[in-house]
Amino acid sequence: MATRKPEEHCSFYTVSHTDLPSGRKGKHHAMLLKVLQDLEHLSEGRAIRIPLADYSGSIADIRSAIHRATVKQKLEIATSSDDEFFYVWKPRHPQG
């Protein structure tokens, strides 16, 4: 990624946008990969239990990150939490 001195009207160095990384790896990226893998193999009636102490950020931050990742993968999930854990599962759909 080649940088150039600032253009006359810019305060910062500039780079070509084609050299920029695509996608986003936020601070919860490793956890999200594990959650998505676990959801793929999760048995009906089971939930993934994620210890909140292992991850920085609030429950809302973790819920948002998981929600964004599952929407992107077109996975329907349900979530819950208590003081120690965040839970994720695939909801049951009534047979009909």
GINORFEN-V393521 format. One record per residue. N is the residue number from 0. RES is the residue in three letters. PHI is phi in whole degrees, 0 to 359 (none if undefined). PSI is psi in whole degrees, 0 to 359 (none if undefined). Layout:
n=N res=RES phi=PHI psi=PSI
n=N res=RES phi=PHI psi=PSI
//
This chain:
n=0 res=MET phi=none psi=107
n=1 res=ALA phi=276 psi=134
n=2 res=THR phi=252 psi=155
n=3 res=ARG phi=236 psi=159
n=4 res=LYS phi=299 psi=156
n=5 res=PRO phi=302 psi=142
n=6 res=GLU phi=291 psi=162
n=7 res=GLU phi=310 psi=320
n=8 res=HIS phi=267 psi=1
n=9 res=CYS phi=254 psi=144
n=10 res=SER phi=272 psi=339
n=11 res=PHE phi=247 psi=165
n=12 res=TYR phi=292 psi=154
n=13 res=THR phi=242 psi=155
n=14 res=VAL phi=223 psi=159
n=15 res=SER phi=288 psi=135
n=16 res=HIS phi=295 psi=339
n=17 res=THR phi=289 psi=343
n=18 res=ASP phi=271 psi=355
n=19 res=LEU phi=281 psi=146
n=20 res=PRO phi=291 psi=145
n=21 res=SER phi=261 psi=153
n=22 res=GLY phi=86 psi=180
n=23 res=ARG phi=218 psi=131
n=24 res=LYS phi=241 psi=90
n=25 res=GLY phi=285 psi=183
n=26 res=LYS phi=291 psi=344
n=27 res=HIS phi=258 psi=13
n=28 res=HIS phi=303 psi=311
n=29 res=ALA phi=298 psi=318
n=30 res=MET phi=296 psi=318
n=31 res=LEU phi=298 psi=320
n=32 res=LEU phi=300 psi=316
n=33 res=LYS phi=295 psi=317
n=34 res=VAL phi=298 psi=314
n=35 res=LEU phi=297 psi=319
n=36 res=GLN phi=295 psi=316
n=37 res=ASP phi=295 psi=320
n=38 res=LEU phi=298 psi=326
n=39 res=GLU phi=299 psi=327
n=40 res=HIS phi=250 psi=7
n=41 res=LEU phi=289 psi=130
n=42 res=SER phi=287 psi=151
n=43 res=GLU phi=299 psi=139
n=44 res=GLY phi=86 psi=3
n=45 res=ARG phi=246 psi=151
n=46 res=ALA phi=234 psi=149
n=47 res=ILE phi=277 psi=134
n=48 res=ARG phi=248 psi=114
n=49 res=ILE phi=254 psi=119
n=50 res=PRO phi=290 psi=121
n=51 res=LEU phi=295 psi=331
n=52 res=ALA phi=296 psi=338
n=53 res=ASP phi=278 psi=351
n=54 res=TYR phi=228 psi=138
n=55 res=SER phi=281 psi=159
n=56 res=GLY phi=101 psi=169
n=57 res=SER phi=275 psi=170
n=58 res=ILE phi=301 psi=321
n=59 res=ALA phi=298 psi=320
n=60 res=ASP phi=297 psi=315
n=61 res=ILE phi=293 psi=315
n=62 res=ARG phi=300 psi=316
n=63 res=SER phi=297 psi=316
n=64 res=ALA phi=297 psi=316
n=65 res=ILE phi=293 psi=318
n=66 res=HIS phi=299 psi=313
n=67 res=ARG phi=301 psi=316
n=68 res=ALA phi=293 psi=319
n=69 res=THR phi=285 psi=326
n=70 res=VAL phi=297 psi=318
n=71 res=LYS phi=299 psi=324
n=72 res=GLN phi=272 psi=0
n=73 res=LYS phi=59 psi=43
n=74 res=LEU phi=254 psi=134
n=75 res=GLU phi=268 psi=129
n=76 res=ILE phi=226 psi=166
n=77 res=ALA phi=232 psi=152
n=78 res=THR phi=223 psi=159
n=79 res=SER phi=204 psi=167
n=80 res=SER phi=205 psi=160
n=81 res=ASP phi=226 psi=198
n=82 res=ASP phi=291 psi=336
n=83 res=GLU phi=248 psi=333
n=84 res=PHE phi=226 psi=155
n=85 res=PHE phi=245 psi=132
n=86 res=TYR phi=245 psi=140
n=87 res=VAL phi=226 psi=136
n=88 res=TRP phi=208 psi=166
n=89 res=LYS phi=269 psi=123
n=90 res=PRO phi=292 psi=148
n=91 res=ARG phi=281 psi=144
n=92 res=HIS phi=247 psi=133
n=93 res=PRO phi=299 psi=139
n=94 res=GLN phi=286 psi=136
n=95 res=GLY phi=196 psi=none
//
